[in-house]
Amino acid sequence: MSALFEPYDLAGLKLPNRLVMAPMTRARVPDTVPPAQMALYYAQRAGAGLIITESAQVSPQGCGYLCTPGIHSEAQIAGWRRTTDAVHRAEGRIFAQLSHVGRVSHTSVQENGAAPVAPVAVAAAQTSVQAFNAKGEPSQVPASQPIALDLAGIRGVIDDFRRAARNAMTAGFDGVEIHAGNGYLFEQFINGGLNTREDHYGGTPIANRLRLLLETVDAISAEIGSTRVGVRVSPFARLADLHAFEGEEATWLALAGALSQRNLAYVHASHLGTSAFQALFRSAYCGTLLLAGGFTPETAAQALADRDTDLVAFGKPFIANPDLVERLRNDWPLAEAGREAFYGGGAEGYTDYPSYTPEAWAVPA
């Protein structure tokens, strides 16, 4: 049997296999409250060893895109409860990904038209977000000029994540994942090229630039328990106008070492660069490692066999194959999803993909 289908003990949470459904924005939440259709979508995919949801903003300030869910209001908690109940009835396990996009936002999706926030007041060049244009129409628009967070604002962000983690547990999640990748707020603080603050949350010292993320990890761990907390990183993704900076490998390895000391559920990584750096990262982080990034069933099984990772995340294949685990286990053919249905819309391209049946795949005589 391939290692993909072996069970795994995730800090006491029993996973039936090592295939994880990666978080994927689907932009089907017009009012930030998870709808009934979302519950069906995730429940259909409950065969995954673990589901990690699309990002949920921890506050109105953390929002960067239209039609994405939040986890900071009673209505949102109730909507997520509907989803977790459906997944658990299907015998699945599910973590909520918590996010704050920082400067990757637009004033039209911020509360009262406020400016987005960032470590420094530098806009993300050549970065667009789905927000409202000057005519008030949904559109791709350039990210707005941010303002720099002051110390009170930083403390507010940490508290927003702590509160969102508690909301997630109230909503029935098995744990949470802190989104510290994709050019969002935490990575903006970590990036030494962007974060030129002169206080103890920025500048040259690595510890300063890691401080916001680690203080947030500690606050959430104190609130819900460290073994129910994962962290997502994408060190060399170069997204949202973040670029290479001096000492970046040392920075990411320092983060891996710091997270190793915190007894987390896992670290979820993509864009680790060279195989040599991936090996260094694997050595520096001694807990459960979850890797993502274009795996095939064969390369995923090999990565597990070589102990490069403990769990493997699949993204797009789960869109058109709600029964992906069984398809891979039985070597059944995989359906392909049309890109036009990735973001936005209704049930089509979302919950209307069928599970495999031999009849559906039969070639007409």
CORGISUL-V648931 format. One record per residue. N is the residue number from 0. PHI is phi in radians with two decimals (NA if undefined). Layout:
n;phi
N;PHI
N;PHI
This chain:
n;phi
0;NA
1;-1.07
2;-1.05
3;-1.00
4;-1.81
5;-1.40
6;-1.22
7;-2.56
8;-1.63
9;-1.68
10;0.91
11;1.70
12;-1.61
13;-1.43
14;-1.72
15;-1.33
16;-2.72
17;-1.85
18;-1.62
19;-1.90
20;-1.42
21;-1.23
22;-1.18
23;-2.43
24;-1.13
25;-2.05
26;0.92
27;-2.19
28;-2.25
29;-1.10
30;-2.04
31;1.27
32;-1.73
33;-0.97
34;-1.50
35;-1.05
36;-1.08
37;-1.16
38;-1.04
39;-1.13
40;-0.97
41;-1.27
42;-1.09
43;-1.06
44;-1.89
45;-1.23
46;-1.23
47;-1.04
48;-1.01
49;-2.63
50;-1.80
51;-1.96
52;-1.26
53;-0.99
54;-1.07
55;-2.06
56;-1.23
57;-1.43
58;-2.85
59;-1.00
60;-1.12
61;-1.41
62;-1.37
63;-2.19
64;-2.47
65;-1.15
66;1.13
67;-2.02
68;-1.45
69;-1.97
70;-2.53
71;-2.25
72;-2.25
73;-1.10
74;-1.13
75;-1.15
76;-1.03
77;-1.10
78;-1.10
79;-1.17
80;-1.04
81;-1.07
82;-1.23
83;-1.13
84;-1.06
85;-1.13
86;-1.16
87;-1.21
88;-1.09
89;-1.54
90;1.16
91;-1.76
92;-2.26
93;-2.57
94;-1.89
95;-1.67
96;-1.53
97;-1.81
98;-2.47
99;-2.47
100;-1.42
101;1.10
102;-1.37
103;-1.46
104;-2.71
105;-2.44
106;-1.01
107;-1.22
108;-1.93
109;-1.63
110;-1.07
111;1.00
112;1.19
113;-1.18
114;-1.30
115;-1.11
116;-2.06
117;-2.80
118;-1.14
119;-2.40
120;-1.49
121;-2.18
122;-1.28
123;-1.43
124;-1.20
125;0.89
126;-2.20
127;-1.94
128;-2.30
129;-1.49
130;-2.53
131;-1.92
132;-1.46
133;-1.09
134;-1.56
135;1.38
136;-1.78
137;-1.02
138;-2.88
139;-1.39
140;-2.25
141;-1.13
142;-1.02
143;-1.35
144;-1.13
145;-1.58
146;-1.93
147;-1.37
148;-1.16
149;-1.55
150;-1.12
151;-1.15
152;-1.13
153;-1.10
154;-1.09
155;-1.15
156;-1.09
157;-1.04
158;-1.17
159;-1.08
160;-1.19
161;-1.05
162;-1.16
163;-1.12
164;-1.11
165;-1.13
166;-1.05
167;-1.09
168;-1.20
169;-1.07
170;-1.37
171;1.68
172;-1.21
173;-1.46
174;3.01
175;-2.34
176;-2.09
177;-1.48
178;-1.47
179;-2.03
180;-2.22
181;1.02
182;1.34
183;-1.43
184;-0.96
185;-1.11
186;-1.21
187;-1.08
188;-1.25
189;-1.23
190;-1.22
191;-1.26
192;-1.35
193;-1.53
194;-1.42
195;-1.84
196;-0.96
197;-1.92
198;-1.83
199;-1.46
200;-1.95
201;-2.89
202;1.56
203;-1.19
204;-1.06
205;-1.03
206;-1.03
207;-1.12
208;-1.31
209;-1.52
210;-1.03
211;-1.07
212;-1.10
213;-1.19
214;-1.16
215;-1.20
216;-0.98
217;-1.16
218;-1.15
219;-1.19
220;-1.07
221;-1.14
222;-1.41
223;-2.17
224;1.74
225;-1.12
226;-1.32
227;-1.94
228;-2.18
229;-2.00
230;-2.28
231;-1.84
232;-2.32
233;-2.49
234;-0.92
235;-2.03
236;-1.28
237;1.02
238;-1.69
239;0.95
240;1.13
241;-1.78
242;-2.18
243;-1.03
244;-2.49
245;-1.10
246;1.38
247;-1.19
248;-1.07
249;-1.08
250;-1.10
251;-1.23
252;-1.24
253;-1.13
254;-1.11
255;-1.01
256;-1.15
257;-1.15
258;-1.20
259;-1.05
260;-1.42
261;-1.95
262;0.92
263;-1.46
264;-1.15
265;-3.00
266;-2.02
267;-1.91
268;-2.19
269;-2.41
270;0.91
271;-1.54
272;1.35
273;-1.26
274;-1.11
275;-1.14
276;-1.20
277;-1.02
278;-1.14
279;-1.12
280;-1.11
281;-1.06
282;-1.27
283;-1.29
284;-1.82
285;-1.68
286;-1.61
287;-1.15
288;-1.93
289;-2.03
290;-1.85
291;-2.30
292;2.29
293;1.21
294;-1.23
295;-1.77
296;-0.96
297;-1.23
298;-1.23
299;-1.15
300;-1.08
301;-1.19
302;-1.09
303;-1.20
304;-1.10
305;-1.46
306;1.08
307;-1.24
308;-2.67
309;-1.82
310;-2.41
311;-2.24
312;-1.72
313;-2.05
314;-1.88
315;-0.93
316;-1.00
317;-1.29
318;-1.12
319;-1.61
320;-2.27
321;-1.04
322;-1.76
323;-0.97
324;-1.06
325;-1.20
326;-1.10
327;-1.21
328;-1.08
329;-1.79
330;1.00
331;-1.46
332;-1.15
333;-1.79
334;-1.42
335;-1.94
336;-1.59
337;-1.40
338;-1.05
339;-1.12
340;-1.85
341;-1.10
342;-2.12
343;1.32
344;1.73
345;-2.01
346;-1.20
347;-1.12
348;1.31
349;-2.27
350;-2.04
351;-1.76
352;-1.37
353;-1.45
354;-1.26
355;-1.20
356;-2.40
357;-1.00
358;-1.12
359;-1.16
360;-1.78
361;-1.16
362;-1.45
363;-1.01
364;-1.22
